[in-house]
Structures are given as C-alpha cells and as structure tokens.
Amino acid sequence: MRFSASIKVVLKDGVLDPQGETIGRALKDLGFESIVSASSGRIFRLDIDAETEAQARKIAGEAASKLLANPVIERYEVEMAK
C-alpha cells in the first residue's frame, strides 16, 4: 500500500531563527500588526510503499532523523495519509 508522509521540520525552542525574525518584521511593516511572531521551517512530502501505516511512519521518521532534520537544532513531526 502507498502512504504519504508529511514531515514538518522546525527549529527547537531557543535556537535563533533570523529568517523567521526577518519575515515577522516584514509582515509588521506591511501592516499585519496582529501577527506577534513568525518562524521558519520546512515541509517534506514522501510517498512510501509499505504494508502498514506504522511501517511507513517508521520509515518516514528514520528518513527525517538521518537526513531531513539536524537533531542538534531541529525537531520534526510526521503526519501520515493514505
């Protein structure tokens, strides 16, 4: 069965995010005063052939921890869909 995994990679709390800070300032300059802060991140989509969703989730998590995210400064979340 084919599963689709979305992997969201974001910086850990306390890690400086200059890109997010710049975006936040630019949004305020454009008049978006209600936006308090912004942060940057990445989303990866993987299509995975696996027998079960649990197996596909495990494969996606391994890909994230080995390549897609830097475990020193980033954390990741895996969401699955059929």
C-alpha positions as CSV (number, residue, x, y, z in Angstrom):
1,M,0.0,0.0,0.0
2,R,1.2,3.5,-0.7
3,F,1.3,6.1,2.1
4,S,2.0,9.8,2.0
5,A,4.1,11.2,4.8
6,S,4.4,14.9,5.5
7,I,7.4,15.8,7.6
8,K,7.5,19.2,9.2
9,V,11.0,20.3,10.3
10,V,11.3,23.4,12.6
11,L,13.9,24.8,14.9
12,K,14.0,23.8,18.5
13,D,12.9,26.3,21.2
14,G,15.7,28.6,22.0
15,V,17.5,28.3,18.6
16,L,17.8,31.7,16.8
17,D,15.7,32.0,13.7
18,P,16.9,35.0,11.7
19,Q,14.7,34.2,8.7
20,G,11.6,34.0,10.9
21,E,12.5,37.2,12.6
22,T,13.0,39.0,9.3
23,I,9.7,37.7,8.0
24,G,8.0,38.8,11.2
25,R,9.4,42.3,10.8
26,A,8.4,42.5,7.2
27,L,4.9,41.4,7.9
28,K,4.6,44.2,10.5
29,D,6.0,46.7,8.0
30,L,3.2,45.6,5.6
31,G,0.6,46.3,8.2
32,F,0.0,42.9,9.7
33,E,0.1,44.3,13.3
34,S,-1.8,41.4,14.8
35,I,1.0,38.9,13.9
36,V,3.1,38.6,17.1
37,S,5.9,36.4,15.7
38,A,6.9,34.2,12.8
39,S,9.1,31.2,12.5
40,S,10.6,29.4,9.5
41,G,10.7,25.7,8.8
42,R,10.5,23.1,6.0
43,I,7.9,20.6,4.9
44,F,8.9,17.4,3.1
45,R,6.4,15.0,1.4
46,L,7.4,11.4,1.0
47,D,5.4,8.7,-0.8
48,I,6.2,5.4,0.8
49,D,5.3,1.8,-0.2
50,A,4.8,-0.1,3.0
51,E,2.5,-2.9,4.3
52,T,1.2,-0.8,7.2
53,E,0.9,2.8,8.2
54,A,3.0,2.1,11.3
55,Q,5.8,0.8,9.0
56,A,5.5,3.8,6.7
57,R,5.6,6.1,9.7
58,K,8.8,4.4,11.0
59,I,10.5,4.8,7.6
60,A,9.5,8.5,7.4
61,G,10.8,9.0,10.9
62,E,14.1,7.3,10.1
63,A,14.5,9.5,6.9
64,A,13.8,12.6,9.0
65,S,16.2,11.8,11.7
66,K,19.0,10.6,9.4
67,L,18.8,13.3,6.7
68,L,15.9,15.8,6.7
69,A,16.4,17.3,10.2
70,N,19.5,18.3,12.1
71,P,18.8,16.8,15.5
72,V,21.1,19.3,17.3
73,I,18.9,22.3,16.4
74,E,15.8,21.0,14.8
75,R,12.8,18.8,15.7
76,Y,10.4,17.1,13.3
77,E,6.8,15.9,13.2
78,V,5.5,13.1,10.9
79,E,1.9,13.1,9.7
80,M,0.6,10.2,7.6
81,A,-2.1,9.9,4.9
82,K,-3.2,7.0,2.7
